[in-house]
């Protein structure tokens, strides 16, 4: 099958809602068959997730309340990319603000798209080594607990349903493959 047999073409686009963080679009599209339909999707500025590895080999995790599901989640440090901000700068900022650590070395591992059916969000995955504690600087209204987990304990937490966050699970897959040497570091 050729790509043109799969591609939908935008005919019109309307912003249904525009907030300080997200934008909801409703687009009229032409399907490859020639039929027309509507697509609703959320515009997102992008985000990062950080695999911060301590000298003891453990990784930094956070426990924090996530309002949409009204529960506490266990996840890797992460955050939204600000306008005109490079993903690495976001990763450095988020690691420092949320966990209080800075890193000597950084590596971009890859990109994930967590909600391809209804959002253009992308999450850049970064690996950080050579961590040193310099003190947390949480954003106003941000409340979280920082803890350390080994990769094996984190993978067990995924298996046991204690970690259900997609960006964390994806980043842990990268960590597992990278740490084992199965996937070489990029560059």
C-alpha positions, 0 to 999 in steps of 0.5 A: 500500500502506498502512503497516499492510500492512507493519508487524510487531507485537512479541508478546514480547521477550527479552534474549539477551545484555547487555554493557557496550556492546551488547544482543542481543534476540530478539523474537517478532513478528506479520507483516502476514499474521498469521503469527508469526516471530522477529526477532533484533536488536542494541540500540546506544546510537547514535553520531556521525561528524564531518566536521572541515574544516581551514582548508586545506579538507582533512578529518580522517581516522583510521586505526585497527584494527577488531577484528571485521574484524581490519584497519586502516580509514580513517575519519572521527572517530566515537564512541558516544553515552554515556547521557544525552549529546546527540549534539553533545556526543559529536561535540565530545568525540570530535573532541577526544579522537581528533584533538586538535582543537576547532571553532568552528562545528558543524552537524548534517547528518543521521542514518544507520542503518547496519544496519537489518536487525539493529540499531537503531543510528543515527549522527548526522552533524556538520560542524565548521569553524574547527578549532584544535589543542589536543592529543589525549586518546585513551581508554585502549586507543585507538590511531589515526593522524590524517591529512588528506585532500581531499574528492576524495582521500577520494572516490577512496579510496572508489572504490578500496576504501580507504574501506569504512566505511559511516558515512564513505562516507555522511558523505562523500556529505553533504560532497560535496553540501554543499560543492558547494552542491547541499544547503544547510546545515540551519537 
